[in-house]
Amino acid sequence: MSPPRWHIGHTSWFFETVLQKYQPGYKTYSEDFLFFFNSYYEGFGQRIERPKRGTRSRPTVAETVAYRAHIDEHMARFLEQVSHHDEAQSILEILRLGLEHEMQHQELLVYDIKHLLCDQFDAPIAAAPRAIETVSGMAEVDGGLFELGYSDGRDAGEPPAEMRALQFAFDNEKPLHKVFLQDFLIDRAPVSNGDYLEFIKNGGYQNFRWWHSAGWERVNTEQWQAPLYWEQKDGEWMIRDFAGLHQVKDKLNEPVSHVSFLEASAYAKWAGKRLPTEAEWEKAASFSPALNAKREFPWGDAPPDDNLGNLFENGLWGVAPIGSFPDGRSPYGCQQMIGDVWEWTTSDYTPYPGFKSEFDEYNDKWFVGQKVLRGGSFATPRVHIRTTYRNFFHPEERWMVSGFRCAKDR
Ligand SMILES: [Fe+2]
């Protein structure tokens, strides 16, 4: 992972590249910082190797914060003038990307703090909600043609300009395009710790038959026996999170998290199910059969709030019990599709047909070897998530807040 100050410097670096390009006479803050805070952009010159970010003690936290303040100040001045700029529209688009990029790093910062400090970090944790209802079984979803992806036109014609200014989607969510789905079933709730504990107790990690070859190899080389942050104490499984160490038996009704795609797939096979494709997930999350239309969120077009899903502003710093957000259900009765845990799908992270890159090296260069996750997590900022949002990680990764729900053929 990266040291926290790296995220702080890197998100400012992104804006400094905008100043360098569009602000006449802007003087680079420090060549050294350009090297240390560039992440992976070949187009922006040499950079420190990712695994080495944590090995350098310079720039210090104070120096990094001073850099951030400097960029903020220049950016504020730049923004006052930007409407007069010939390229105002494309600059505003890059700035919006910069803000979305910063929100992505806010979430990564939560993962990194958890990995480095976990319960030693004094997170300002809000009281957890209670499960209001029991959520069980699978929803039946009809197949047929489905329009996958993001469209800013939506159903009611072009939205007014002031609405368009607020809307955002990454290039990888576009264009909206037709896919054909078979009829399918999908879990109404994410797979819980209780469900997953059954898999462990049933010898799931000891039996090759549930695993992809790559998964079985990881089980053996990494000695996987349970999700990340699970540990055994006196023969009992415990989960460590920002609030401390808990017995799994006190968290049976919470979504399982920090599992890899390989583990999610093994569980699904053991359970006689499979993971959904991203198109199946998106239909279950966004489509209203009554309206015959997609909506922005499972519950409709209103933005997320405290009662609709568990995102970063809820302040839980962890998952919420299954059944805590009945108001956030989709028309199919699926719950907690937005927030709590990113959900693995079987879909490879590849460009949609008709994809056009809107920013070099941002999304387009990652279209190989990764799997798509949907829905956001408790660490995702509210304004940053949509049902069409495509996150992506390698199949063996589990340091992010990743869980899943299963699907099945009908
Ligand atoms: Fe970045």
Residues whose N, C-alpha, C, O or C-beta is under 5 A from the ligand:
A	BS01	LIG	S39
